[in-house]
Each structure stands twice: as structure tokens, then as C-alpha cells.
């Protein structure tokens, strides 16, 4: 009887085993954080002996920023003047992409109107067709932007290709857009005399919305 009692006291039951197992330490999951945007002061190494140079750099940066702000205002004013003069000349049948602005130093400044435009959502197609009438097909074209989805790999793309549109569409986002066609400025100038004033006003307004800002060149 004593032996049996001894055996019972030293044996571990399944329930006891379960309790022992449950006391195992839980796995430690690291907490991930984004890198700090700025270093703390303790990370900066103090450097002395170059105070004059540092102050000069700061002064030059302030001068440059001030000059850039002034330049931006002057350029905007000059672009507005040239845009008006270029349009007036175009209405008279004299087409130009570049305006040459005389300068006091005898070295002219160029204001260039590039044939570059922002993309327009296809939801505006009906409105543009109505506004442009028969000129729509001449002035506007449809384009498509193909952008691979984030999860797409080069291997998957190569495997999917093979002339099958559905396979390609499953891997990329296809976004159609509208944009003025090649040689838009010259085509638009050619069409101007054939259109009435109201239509020309509408086209000029549309062009102004999508045409990239003209550049000002001094060299």
C-alpha cells in the first residue's frame, strides 16, 4: 500500500502535464517602428571654428531664396504679356511658339510655349466633343497609361505576356486619358480662322487649362 501511494504521488497526470506546458514563456514579438524623421541633439557632432563661413552660407541661401521669389514674379508677368501677344499674333495668322523679349543688355530673353500638356480624365470626353465639334478629332487623342500593380513581379509579367490582353490586364492598371495630339499648337493655329469666335474662345480656355507653363530662357 505504501508503495502504491508513493507511485501515485510521483507520477504526473495528463492534466498536470498540461499545466506545466502552459507555463512556457510566450514568444517575444519585436515592436517595429518607423525611423525618426530628425536626429536628436545627442546625435549631432559640434564643430567650431567655422562660424563666419556658416553665417555666410545662411546669408547666401536667404539671398538666393529672395532672388528666386522675385524672379518668379517677374517671369510670371513676362509670360502673361507674351501669352497675350502670341495669341494676338496667332489671331492675325502669325504663328509662333517662342517670344523673343528685348533686353537692356542686348541679350534677349526667350519665352517658350511648349507643345506639352496635362492629361485629362476621359469623363470629360463628351463635354470636349461638344465644345470642339468637328475639331475634336484633330486636336485631341486618346492615350493609355500602363502601370504595374505593386504585387506584380517581372517574372510574373513575362510569364503572363503572349498577346493576351486579359492576362496583361490582370497584372497592370490600365488608365485611359485624353491629351492634345502631336503638333497641337500648329494645328490649333491653322484651325483658328475656320472657327467662330465663340468656339475659339472655348478652345483657348481649354488649352490654357492643360498646357504646361511656358519656360523663360536667358541663355
C-alpha positions as CSV (number, residue, x, y, z in Angstrom):
1,X,0.0,0.0,0.0
2,X,2.8,2.4,0.8
3,X,4.5,1.6,-2.5
4,X,1.3,2.3,-4.4
5,X,0.8,5.6,-2.6
6,X,4.4,6.5,-3.4
7,X,3.9,5.8,-7.1
8,X,0.7,7.8,-7.3
9,X,2.4,10.8,-5.7
10,X,5.4,10.8,-8.1
11,X,3.5,10.2,-11.3
12,X,2.4,13.2,-13.4
13,X,-1.1,13.1,-14.8
14,X,-2.0,14.4,-18.3
15,X,-3.7,17.4,-16.6
16,X,-0.5,18.2,-14.6
17,X,1.5,17.9,-17.9
18,X,-0.8,20.4,-19.5
19,X,-0.3,22.8,-16.6
20,X,3.5,22.5,-16.9
21,X,3.3,23.2,-20.7
22,X,1.2,26.2,-20.3
23,X,3.8,27.8,-18.1
24,X,6.3,28.0,-21.0
25,X,7.3,31.6,-21.8
26,X,5.4,33.2,-24.7
27,X,7.4,34.2,-27.8
28,X,8.7,37.7,-27.9
29,X,7.4,39.7,-30.9
30,X,9.6,42.7,-31.7
31,X,7.7,46.0,-32.0
32,X,8.6,47.7,-35.2
33,X,8.6,51.5,-35.5
34,X,9.3,53.9,-38.3
35,X,12.7,55.7,-38.4
36,X,12.6,59.1,-36.8
37,X,12.5,62.0,-39.1
38,X,15.0,64.1,-37.2
39,X,18.1,63.1,-35.2
40,X,18.2,64.0,-31.6
41,X,20.6,66.7,-30.4
42,X,22.9,64.0,-28.9
43,X,23.5,62.6,-32.5
44,X,24.9,65.9,-33.8
45,X,28.7,66.4,-33.7
46,X,29.5,70.0,-32.6
47,X,32.0,71.8,-35.0
48,X,33.5,75.1,-34.1
49,X,36.0,77.5,-35.8
50,X,33.9,78.0,-39.0
51,X,31.3,80.4,-37.7
52,X,31.9,83.0,-40.3
53,X,31.6,80.5,-43.2
54,X,28.4,79.1,-41.8
55,X,26.9,82.5,-41.4
56,X,27.9,83.4,-45.0
57,X,26.2,80.2,-46.3
58,X,23.0,81.1,-44.4
59,X,23.1,84.7,-45.8
60,X,23.6,83.4,-49.4
61,X,20.7,81.0,-49.1
62,X,18.5,83.8,-47.9
63,X,19.6,86.0,-50.8
64,X,19.0,83.1,-53.3
65,X,15.5,82.5,-51.9
66,X,14.7,86.2,-52.1
67,X,16.0,86.4,-55.7
68,X,14.1,83.3,-56.7
69,X,10.9,84.8,-55.4
70,X,11.5,88.0,-57.3
71,X,12.4,86.0,-60.4
72,X,9.2,84.0,-60.2
73,X,7.1,87.2,-60.1
74,X,9.0,88.8,-63.0
75,X,8.7,85.6,-65.1
76,X,5.0,85.2,-64.4
77,X,4.4,88.8,-65.5
78,X,6.5,88.4,-68.7
79,X,4.8,85.1,-69.5
80,X,1.4,86.8,-69.2
81,X,2.5,89.6,-71.6
82,X,4.0,87.1,-74.1
83,X,0.9,84.8,-74.0
84,X,-1.3,87.8,-74.9
85,X,1.0,89.0,-77.7
86,X,1.4,85.4,-79.1
87,X,-2.3,84.9,-79.1
88,X,-2.9,88.3,-80.8
89,X,-0.3,87.4,-83.5
90,X,-1.9,83.9,-84.0
91,X,-5.3,85.5,-84.5
92,X,-3.7,87.6,-87.2
93,X,-2.3,84.5,-88.9
94,X,1.2,84.8,-87.5
95,X,2.1,81.6,-85.6
96,X,5.0,81.4,-83.1
97,X,6.0,79.1,-80.3
98,X,8.7,81.4,-78.9
99,X,8.7,85.0,-78.0
100,X,12.0,86.9,-78.1
101,X,11.9,89.7,-75.4
102,X,14.3,92.6,-75.9
103,X,16.7,93.2,-73.0
104,X,18.6,96.3,-71.9
105,X,21.8,94.2,-72.0
106,X,21.1,93.5,-75.7
107,X,20.8,89.7,-75.0
108,X,17.1,88.8,-75.5
109,X,15.2,86.6,-73.1
110,X,13.1,83.8,-74.7
111,X,9.7,82.8,-73.5
112,X,9.0,79.3,-75.0
113,X,5.5,77.8,-75.3
114,X,6.0,74.1,-75.5
115,X,3.6,71.5,-77.0
116,X,3.3,69.7,-73.7
117,X,0.0,69.2,-71.8
118,X,-1.5,67.7,-68.7
119,X,-3.6,64.5,-69.1
120,X,-7.4,64.9,-68.9
121,X,-9.8,62.3,-67.5
122,X,-11.9,60.6,-70.1
123,X,-15.0,61.5,-68.3
124,X,-14.7,64.9,-70.0
125,X,-14.7,63.4,-73.5
126,X,-18.4,64.2,-74.2
127,X,-18.0,67.8,-73.0
128,X,-14.9,68.3,-75.1
129,X,-16.6,66.8,-78.2
130,X,-19.5,69.1,-77.8
131,X,-17.2,72.1,-77.2
132,X,-14.7,71.4,-80.0
133,X,-17.2,70.0,-82.5
134,X,-15.5,68.8,-85.7
135,X,-12.1,69.9,-84.4
136,X,-12.1,67.3,-81.6
137,X,-10.6,64.5,-83.7
138,X,-7.9,66.9,-85.0
139,X,-6.9,68.4,-81.6
140,X,-7.5,65.6,-79.1
141,X,-6.4,62.0,-78.9
142,X,-6.9,59.1,-76.5
143,X,-3.8,57.7,-74.7
144,X,-3.3,54.9,-72.2
145,X,-1.1,54.7,-69.2
146,X,0.1,51.2,-68.1
147,X,1.2,50.9,-64.5
148,X,2.2,47.6,-62.9
149,X,0.4,46.8,-59.7
150,X,2.6,46.7,-56.6
151,X,2.4,43.0,-56.2
152,X,3.5,42.3,-59.8
153,X,6.9,40.9,-60.4
154,X,9.0,40.9,-63.6
155,X,8.8,37.1,-63.7
156,X,5.0,37.1,-63.4
157,X,4.8,39.8,-66.1
158,X,7.0,37.9,-68.5
159,X,5.0,34.7,-67.9
160,X,1.7,36.4,-68.5
161,X,2.6,38.1,-71.7
162,X,1.9,36.5,-75.0
163,X,-0.5,38.7,-76.9
164,X,-3.3,38.1,-74.4
165,X,-4.9,41.3,-73.2
166,X,-6.8,39.7,-70.3
167,X,-3.6,38.3,-68.9
168,X,-1.9,41.7,-69.1
169,X,-4.9,43.5,-67.6
170,X,-4.8,41.1,-64.6
171,X,-1.3,42.3,-63.7
172,X,-1.4,46.0,-64.5
173,X,-3.7,49.0,-64.1
174,X,-4.8,50.4,-67.5
175,X,-5.9,54.1,-67.3
176,X,-7.1,55.8,-70.4
177,X,-6.7,59.6,-70.7
178,X,-7.2,62.4,-73.2
179,X,-4.5,64.7,-74.3
180,X,-3.9,67.2,-77.1
181,X,-2.4,65.4,-80.1
182,X,1.1,65.8,-81.6
183,X,1.7,69.3,-83.1
184,X,-1.4,70.6,-81.3
185,X,-0.3,74.3,-81.3
186,X,0.2,74.5,-85.0
187,X,-2.9,72.5,-85.8
188,X,-4.9,74.7,-83.5
189,X,-3.5,77.9,-85.2
190,X,-4.4,76.5,-88.6
191,X,-8.0,75.8,-87.4
192,X,-8.5,79.2,-85.8
193,X,-9.5,81.2,-88.9
194,X,-12.1,78.5,-89.8
195,X,-13.9,78.6,-86.4
196,X,-16.2,81.2,-85.0
197,X,-15.2,83.5,-82.1
198,X,-17.2,81.5,-79.5
199,X,-15.6,78.2,-80.4
200,X,-12.1,79.8,-80.5
201,X,-12.7,81.3,-77.0
202,X,-13.7,77.8,-75.7
203,X,-10.6,76.2,-77.2
204,X,-8.3,78.9,-75.9
205,X,-9.8,78.3,-72.4
206,X,-9.3,74.6,-72.6
207,X,-5.8,75.0,-73.9
208,X,-4.9,77.3,-71.0
209,X,-6.0,74.7,-68.5
210,X,-3.9,71.8,-69.9
211,X,-0.8,73.4,-71.5
212,X,2.3,73.3,-69.4
213,X,3.6,76.6,-68.1
214,X,5.9,78.3,-70.6
215,X,9.6,78.4,-69.8
216,X,11.8,81.6,-69.7
217,X,15.3,81.1,-71.0
218,X,18.1,83.6,-70.6
219,X,20.9,81.6,-72.3
